[in-house]
Amino acid sequence: MIRTYKVMLLPNNKQKTKLFQCAGVARWAYNFALAQQQENDKQGGKFLSDGELRKRLTQLKQTKE
């Protein structure tokens, strides 16, 4: 038998801000990975692995932009 628990979060304003920031970063990372995959597909490349996407993200983080 599987049990489930519902939990209601009641964050304060600082915690709400952090939660929205985390959601924004996750959305940006997803869109970045999707754009990379689509660009690679247009150029006839194969599916990019998780490791390759992480390398590209790390390279992007090391730039000054």
C-alpha positions, 0 to 999 in steps of 0.5 A: 500500500502506498501512502501519500502526504499533502504538505502546504508550504507557507513561505514568508516573503524572502522565501517566496522570492527565493522560490521564484528565483529558483523556478526562473533559473530552472526555466532558463536552463530548460530553455537553454538545453532545448535551444541547444538541442534544436540548433544541433538537430537543424545542423544534422547532429545527433542528440546531445548527451546530458554531459555535453549540455553540462559542459556547454552550460559550464563554458557559458557560466565562465564567460563575462556576459 
